[in-house]
Amino acid sequence: MNHIRRNFIRYSVICALFLLIIPNFSQAQVVKEATKKRISIGFGMFTDLWMNTPDGMKTRTINQGVNVFGTYNVPFGKSNFGFALGLGISVHNLYWNYLYNGSDNSFQFEKIPDSIGHKRSKVTLPYLEIPLEFRFRTKYKFAVGLGFKVGYMIYAHSKWVGDDYLYGTTSTLRTTVSGIKNIEKFSYGPTLRIGYKWFHLNAYYSLSNVFTKSTGIDMYPISIGFLLMPF
């Protein structure tokens, strides 16, 4: 339970720090209407399609993730075009048929043997991100955004629920392992967003691999999902 408590505290602190940058929209008398229009806040869910997986590696069809962000918007005069820059957090999940082997090898995971039963094996990849976007929005509230974002890994870890492979028993083992050494610290790639009013569809194409070159594994995600942008 200690690792669950630590993870909860870490994410709570990160979310709290992030929320501090978002103005309090409930205080309408303090924040001017013109300032409100300069701020966008988004919350979303997505699934990752994992590309370039090695032979024998299987990933789940749905690899759900979440993201939240806030941006400051700069319109181009009185036109429908504008520019936005902000800060956000995205959490990607890789569900697969590999487990953490606890070694110092260049790739710290190995394929799950058929003799070991499991319910869940995944790697969680949270990134602190800086999104940049060029936007088009009509008076009918139809919007298109084309952008780019850069992320920094803040706490990569693996999770396992299944047989106790550490001691070779069928007792259920629930464990979280942090300090994974062979994951790239930075992620980056283009983004696309299309929406109407609050609801938006979005996509992200990673130009960076998840694992370092020393592993010889060139996996990267394509993320597809939706956003709710009430502001």
N, C-alpha and C positions, 0 to 999 in steps of 0.2 A: 504493500500500500504506500510505502514511502515514495517510490518513484512516481506513482500517480499523483500524490500530493505535490511533489516537486514540479511535475509538468503543469499541473493546474496553476501553481503560483507563478511559474514563468510566463505562461500565456496570459494570465490575468494582469501581470505587470506590463507586458507588451501592449495589450489592448488598452489598458488604462493610459499609458503614455501616448498611444495613438489618438485616443479620444480627446486628449487635452488640446490637440491642435484644431479640433472642430468647434466652431463657435456655438454658443447656446442659442439655438433658433427659437426657443420658447420665449426669450426676452425680446419681443419685437420692438419694444420702446427703446432698447439700447442699440440693437443692430439695425442700421438703416436698410431700407428695401433695396437700394442700389447695391449695397454690400452683399446682401443675400444672393442676388443674382450672379455674383462673382464666385460663389461657392457651390460646388457639386459634391454630393456624398453618394456613394454606391455600395451596395451589399449584394453579393452574388454567390452562386454555386456553379460548379462545372465538373466535367469529367475529362480525364486525361487519356488520350490515345497514345500509347507508347510505341515509338518508332525505332527501327534498327535493333530489335531485340535479338540476342544471339540464338542460335539453334538450340532447342531444348528448353529455352526460357519461355514460360507462359505467364501472361498477365491477365487480370480480371477484365471482363468486358466493361464494367463500370468502375472507374477509379475516382471516386468523388473527392472534390476539393472545395474550399471556400475562399472568398476574398472580400476585403473591405478596403475602401480608399476614400480620400478626400482630395479635391483639386481646387486650385484657384484659376478662374477663367478670365481670359483677356479677349474681349471682342475686337474684331477688326473694323473699327468705325461703327457705322450703322448697318453694316452688311450682315448676312446670315452666317458668316464665317467667324471663327475664333480659334484661340489657342489656350491650352490648359496644361498646368504642371502641378504635381501633387505628391502625396505620400500614401502608401498602402501596405497591406499585408496579404499574401497569398499562401495557402497551405495546400501542397500537392501530396497525393498519396499513391504509392506504387504497391499494389497487391500482386504478389507473384509466388512462384513455386521455389523460392530460395529462402535460406535461413542464415542468420549470423553465425559464423563459425569461430569467432573469438580469437582469430590469429592475427599476426602482423603482416600477412601477405598483402600484395598489391590490391587484391580484391578480397574483401573480408566476408564474402558470402559464398555459399555452396548450394547446389541443387538439393532439394529435400529428397532423401532416399524414400523409396516406396514403403519401407518398413516403418516409417515414422508418420503417424497420423496427425493432422492439424486442422484447425478451424480457420485460423487467420495468420498470415505472415505478410508484413508490409513494412515499407520504409516511408516515414513521414518527412516531408521537405518543406519547412516554413521559410518564406523569404520576406524580408523587409524591402519594399520596392519603391522606386521613383517612376511613376508613369508620366509620359508626355504625349499629348494628343492634339491633333488639328481637328476642329469640329465644324460641322455644318448643321444648322437647325432652322427649320422653317417656322413661320408664324402659326402653322397648324401643329407644331410640337413634334414633327418628325425629325429625327436626328441621325447623323452618321458621324462616326469618329474614326480616324485613322491615326495610329500612334506607334509608340515604341516604349518599352519599359526595361529597366535594369533592376535586378534584385540581388540582395546579399543574404546568404544562408545564415539563419540565426540559431537554429537548434535541430539539426538532422538527427533522427533516431529511428531505430527499428523496433517493431512490436511482434510478439509471438504469442499465439494461443494454440496449444496442442500438446502432444506427448512430451514428456520431459526428456528431451534428447541429450541433455547434459549428463544425466545419470542412466540413460538407456532404459527408462521405464515408461509405462503407459499412463502414469499419473499426469494429470493436467498441469501444464506449466504455463503461467502467464508472466511474461517478462518484457521489459523495455531496456534497450541498450542504446546509450548515447556515445559520443566521441568517435563516430565512424570517420575513419581517416581518408577514405578514397572518394569523397564527394566534392565536386567543384564548389567553391565559395560563391561564385557569381553566376547569375543567369541573365539572359537578355534575349529580346526578340520583338517582332512587330505585333501590333494588336489591331483588331477591327471590331467596331461596335455599330449596331444598327438598332434603332428603337423608336418607340412612339410613347410620348408622355413618360410614365414611370418605368415601363417595361422595355428591356433591351436584350438583344441577343449579342453575344460577344465571342471572340476567338483570339487565341494567342498561339503563335508559332515560335517555339524555342529554337534559337540559333546556337545555343550552347548545350553541351552534353551534361548529363547529371553526374557521371563518374569521371574521374581524372583519366588522362591519357595512359597512365601506367597500368590501368586495368585492361586496356584493349577493348573496352565496351563503349560503343558510341550511341548509347540510348539517349533519346530526347523526347519530350512530350509535345503533343498538339492538344491544346485545351479548348473545349467548346462548352458553352454554358449560357446562363442568363444573369442579368443584373436588374436590381430594383434601384432606381435613382429618384427618390422623392424630392431632392433638391438639385 
